[in-house]
Amino acid sequence: MNATNAEAAGFAELGLAPELLRVLADLGYEEPTPIQREAIPSLLAGRDLLGQAATGTGKTAAFALPVIARMPADRGGSNPDALVLVPTRELAVQVSQAFHRYGRELGVRVLPIYGGQPIGRQLQVLRRGVDVVVATPGRALDHIDRGSLRLDDVSTVVLDEADEMLDMGFAEDIEAILGRTREDRQTMLFSATMPARLDRIARRQLRDPVRVELGRESAAAEDSPLVRQSGYIVARAHKPDALGRVLDVESPEAAIVFCRTRAEVEELTETLNGRGHRAEALHGGLSQDQRDRVMKRLRGGAADLLVATDVAARGLDIEHLTHVINYNVPAAAEAYVHRIGRVGRAGREGVAITLVEPREHRMLKSIERLTKRRITIEKVPTVTDLRARRLETTRAALQESLVVDDLDQFRVVVEALTDEFDVMDIALAAVKLAHEATGGDIDEREIPAIAEPGGRGPRRESDRRGDRPPRTEGETTRVFLNLGREAGVRPKDLVGAIAGESRLSGRDIGAIEIADRFSLVEVPESSADEVIEALRQTTIKGKRPTARRERYSAPPRRS
């Protein structure tokens, strides 16, 4: 596809430079998405923009292309011209790669900065000079305090996945960063949802913004018939078996299974591979090289299941994804909306499945209220259902072989056997061998059915514990910080600082105790040193904390 074709496809009508049109043509872009068509002309004109857009709508190109187009031709200094703030390092890497692809002909210099990466390399690149910095808020503020990131020349600021940054406790960091930039900057804010607090930030920080509301995730969940949403009520002890059966029956082309902790990811990945699935684990404990290899295997078809934590999977775009499976009900209804927005894109059908423990049923109801769609509760596949599905798989494989394969070389075997056996008996024996070769019938026990809460089904005492999130399993320790209530610290500030600057996710963090002048945070023992180092390198409420292991163990006091 050449530049002329790209122009015919509509990108030239948006006012983009010829260099960018050539890059888009080389990348195979044919038509602008709705948000690109709505946002790019206004951004090229220098307007601020407030965009409410779901994952997968093309919003990265919607802001990256105008940012590159508006860069001064004589740039080359050390200070960046644009700053993009994102909630996680995965998204920082993805957005940086997009800027690099779009700006390659113009020589755009891009640097992602985030926690968990050696800061020395970041300092070195910043000294040499960059045009675009894509950063998590905590690490950006750290560089600003060090004097290694100067915002004097920043003419454009982008807040991507802004609602997610607020959920992770970065609100004050964002406002502090924006306060260091020029008043005449261009500001773009993109978010899947628009909670009241985010709307207040937008009113303070954006000047007469253009509003674009396309592909909102809440609307997609409410209106789109392309995503089939269902749930299975199952006790915790039977969830691995139930998931295996659901996958056997659904036979997804590619699926993401969301878990709460990295330990759960590892355990479930091993279980699924033991059942014959091709599963890969993705969590914060993997290096970037390991993550890249996992995604390459998934996109290349060497794996069909990705078992992941929310933070690790944030920002991933898998074109052939057909299923999203929640191994647990998400703690926040907005997280459910983010997840199911990954399927049902571009007119393709998708499936969203949730395994629901009896105690999680109220959380499921809150999701239904947000999405305004009922999640159909279905019966866990029985052993009979599973056997029927596997026989159907064998039948389909045989049918394909009869249509496609050259079977003449096996005719001599059948003809030799017909002297002694009936042709039907020979066929039955062949089907039996083919069925056993594809797994056959596994000797499984029935999973006990559980009545949907609200009916008269029995419930155990262990199912009456409410909706509290589970404590992190395994050996833990508590980290002491010298900031508390007097500094305005809240639990979400601590969760955001740790999740944003270390490899832990919010679900890996245990009990949090905040006193007047200090705080205690429970974390996995194996990650304590990493958390302490990450906290020492960041700021909370504008202050750099002192962090260390708690010197003595005492039970947390009640607030």
C-alpha positions, -999 to 999 in steps of 0.1 A, spaced: 0 0 0 15 34 -10 9 69 2 -17 75 -25 -38 46 -12 -34 59 23 -48 93 12 -77 76 -6 -84 57 27 -90 90 45 -59 98 66 -48 127 44 -82 143 50 -72 146 87 -43 170 79 -14 147 86 20 154 71 32 133 41 59 116 62 33 103 86 10 92 58 39 71 43 45 55 77 8 47 81 7 32 46 38 10 54 21 -2 86 -10 -12 66 -34 14 81 -63 18 58 -91 38 75 -90 60 106 -110 47 135 -139 69 147 -118 84 176 -89 91 152 -112 108 128 -128 129 156 -97 137 176 -68 143 152 -80 174 134 -87 192 167 -54 182 182 -35 193 151 -52 227 156 -38 229 191 -70 223 211 -71 205 244 -91 172 243 -111 151 267 -116 116 252 -137 89 267 -125 58 248 -123 21 254 -92 0 249 -89 -11 213 -104 20 197 -72 33 183 -67 61 208 -29 57 210 -26 67 173 -52 94 179 -29 113 203 6 100 191 2 112 155 -8 148 164 19 150 190 46 140 164 30 163 138 32 193 160 68 189 171 91 217 160 113 210 131 144 224 148 142 202 179 173 185 191 177 198 227 179 176 258 145 185 272 114 167 259 87 183 239 59 159 250 51 140 281 28 110 282 17 97 316 4 61 318 -6 38 348 18 8 342 51 -1 327 34 -25 302 14 4 288 45 27 289 64 2 267 34 -2 243 29 35 239 66 41 234 68 15 207 38 32 189 56 66 190 87 50 177 68 33 148 49 65 138 79 89 142 106 68 126 108 89 94 110 121 114 137 107 138 116 111 169 135 102 201 113 83 226 120 71 261 98 50 284 106 55 321 90 33 348 98 14 380 115 -19 379 140 -7 352 175 4 360 174 41 366 210 46 354 200 39 318 171 63 320 194 90 334 219 84 306 193 87 278 177 117 294 211 135 294 215 127 257 181 142 250 147 129 240 116 143 223 89 122 240 89 108 275 63 81 283 63 75 321 44 62 351 36 91 374 58 79 403 89 75 383 83 107 364 81 127 396 112 110 409 132 122 378 117 156 382 128 158 418 163 146 407 164 173 381 170 147 354 136 154 338 129 190 330 95 200 318 103 236 308 99 229 270 70 204 273 43 218 250 20 187 251 9 165 280 -11 133 275 -29 115 303 -36 79 290 -59 55 309 -65 84 334 -91 65 354 -67 36 360 -41 61 373 -66 75 398 -75 40 409 -38 33 416 -36 64 438 -17 87 414 -41 117 415 -18 139 436 13 129 416 -5 138 383 -15 172 396 21 178 410 36 170 376 11 192 357 20 220 381 56 219 368 46 224 331 39 255 311 4 271 314 1 273 277 6 236 271 -17 214 251 -34 187 273 -51 155 262 -69 133 287 -81 98 277 -101 75 299 -125 45 295 -147 58 323 -152 93 337 -157 93 375 -165 126 392 -130 130 406 -114 127 372 -139 151 358 -129 177 384 -92 172 374 -101 177 338 -120 210 346 -89 223 364 -62 212 340 -78 214 305 -87 247 287 -120 246 268 -114 210 256 -130 193 227 -150 163 240 -149 130 222 -170 102 235 -165 71 213 -162 34 222 -169 39 259 -164 6 277 -195 10 297 -215 17 266 -199 -13 249 -209 -35 277 -245 -22 277 -252 -20 240 -230 -44 221 -246 -78 214 -213 -91 202 -200 -100 237 -217 -129 253 -215 -126 291 -220 -155 314 -211 -168 348 -207 -201 366 -212 -204 404 -186 -228 417 -169 -234 451 -133 -224 453 -120 -260 456 -136 -269 423 -126 -238 403 -96 -254 385 -117 -283 372 -146 -260 363 -123 -237 343 -108 -267 325 -143 -280 315 -155 -245 304 -124 -242 282 -129 -277 267 -165 -269 258 -159 -233 246 -127 -242 226 -115 -206 224 -92 -195 196 -73 -174 221 -82 -164 256 -70 -144 286 -77 -158 320 -74 -131 347 -62 -140 382 -56 -119 413 -21 -129 423 11 -140 405 11 -172 427 -24 -180 414 -13 -173 378 16 -198 381 -4 -225 398 -33 -222 373 -10 -222 343 6 -254 355 -28 -270 361 -41 -260 326 -10 -273 309 -15 -306 328 -49 -308 312 -35 -305 277 -40 -268 271 -12 -245 258 -11 -219 285 14 -192 292 18 -171 325 21 -133 325 27 -114 357 49 -87 373 75 -112 383 86 -118 347 114 -97 330 105 -77 299 123 -103 277 103 -131 293 71 -111 287 80 -105 251 86 -142 245 52 -151 260 34 -126 238 53 -138 207 42 -174 214 6 -163 219 5 -142 188 23 -168 168 -2 -195 177 22 -216 199 0 -209 228 -38 -202 230 -42 -193 267 -27 -163 286 -31 -166 324 -24 -131 337 -28 -105 365 -46 -73 357 -14 -51 359 6 -74 337 -20 -76 310 -28 -39 310 -25 -24 275 -21 -57 257 -39 -59 223 -44 -94 210 -61 -93 176 -74 -129 175 -86 -129 212 -121 -146 214 -126 -151 252 -119 -132 284 -123 -153 316 -124 -140 351 -111 -167 374 -124 -145 402 -150 -118 402 -131 -85 398 -131 -64 430 -142 -33 411 -169 -33 385 -148 -9 363 -121 -36 361 -147 -60 347 -156 -34 320 -119 -29 311 -114 -67 307 -144 -75 285 -136 -45 263 -107 -66 249 -131 -88 230 -160 -81 206 -139 -55 187 -142 -45 151 -174 -64 146 -160 -97 159 -180 -118 184 -165 -124 218 -172 -142 251 -168 -130 286 -170 -157 313 -167 -153 351 -162 -180 377 -182 -169 407 -178 -182 443 -210 -181 463 -197 -152 485 -189 -131 454 -225 -130 441 -231 -95 454 -201 -82 435 -215 -97 403 -247 -78 409 -228 -45 412 -212 -53 378 -246 -59 363 -258 -25 376 -228 -7 360 -231 -25 326 -269 -25 326 -267 -61 313 -275 -93 330 -248 -119 333 -264 -152 325 -257 -178 352 -251 -212 335 -246 -247 348 -210 -260 350 -205 -286 323 -211 -321 336 -189 -352 328 -216 -362 302 -213 -327 286 -175 -330 285 -176 -365 269 -201 -353 243 -179 -324 234 -148 -345 231 -167 -370 208 -178 -340 187 -142 -329 185 -132 -364 173 -160 -364 147 -150 -330 134 -113 -341 131 -124 -373 112 -147 -353 89 -118 -328 80 -95 -357 73 -121 -373 50 -125 -341 30 -89 -328 29 -64 -357 34 -52 -382 8 -63 -415 24 -54 -440 -4 -22 -451 13 -44 -466 41 -68 -484 18 -47 -516 19 -52 -518 57 -90 -516 55 -92 -541 26 -70 -566 46 -93 -563 76 -126 -566 57 -118 -603 51 -122 -609 88 -143 -580 102 -173 -559 92 -166 -525 78 -186 -508 105 -166 -525 132 -134 -515 115 -146 -478 114 -156 -480 151 -121 -493 161 -105 -465 140 -127 -438 157 -118 -452 191 -81 -450 184 -85 -414 170 -106 -404 201 -80 -418 225 -52 -400 205 -69 -367 211 -73 -373 249 -101 -397 251 -124 -397 281 -107 -385 313 -121 -401 345 -134 -370 363 -158 -366 392 -189 -344 389 -186 -309 403 -213 -303 429 -239 -279 417 -245 -247 438 -278 -229 437 -277 -192 427 -278 -171 459 -312 -158 465 -328 -192 459 -330 -220 485 -297 -237 478 -276 -246 508 -247 -224 518 -218 -232 540 -205 -210 568 -173 -203 548 -195 -187 521 -209 -160 544 -178 -139 548 -189 -110 526 -170 -94 498 -136 -88 515 -107 -93 491 -86 -124 500 -54 -120 519 -22 -127 501 -12 -163 507 23 -174 516 49 -159 539 45 -122 544 63 -93 561 54 -57 570 71 -27 555 74 5 576 71 40 561 76 72 580 45 89 564 10 86 578 -23 104 582 -7 137 591 9 136 556 -25 129 540 -15 93 532 -44 69 523 -44 32 515 -48 38 477 -17 61 478 4 32 492 -11 7 468 -5 30 438 31 37 448 39 0 453 20 -13 422 33 15 400 70 12 409 75 -26 417 65 -58 401 36 -64 426 0 -58 417 -26 -44 441 -38 -79 448 -4 -89 461 -6 -64 488 -20 -74 522 -32 -55 552 -24 -17 554 -23 2 587 -20 40 587 -12 58 619 -7 95 624 30 95 616 38 62 599 22 34 579 27 -4 578 21 -24 546 19 -62 544 37 -76 513 51 -110 503 83 -118 521 100 -126 488 93 -91 474 99 -70 505 134 -58 495 122 -49 460 92 -29 475 115 -11 500 139 -1 472 110 10 450 94 31 478 128 48 485 130 59 448 95 74 446 74 101 462 41 99 481 21 130 486 51 149 473 75 135 499 102 108 496 95 82 523 119 63 545 111 26 540 124 -4 559 112 -37 573 92 -34 605 115 -40 634 91 -60 655 59 -79 647 27 -68 663 -9 -74 651 -24 -45 632 -46 -22 653 -81 -15 643 -87 19 628 
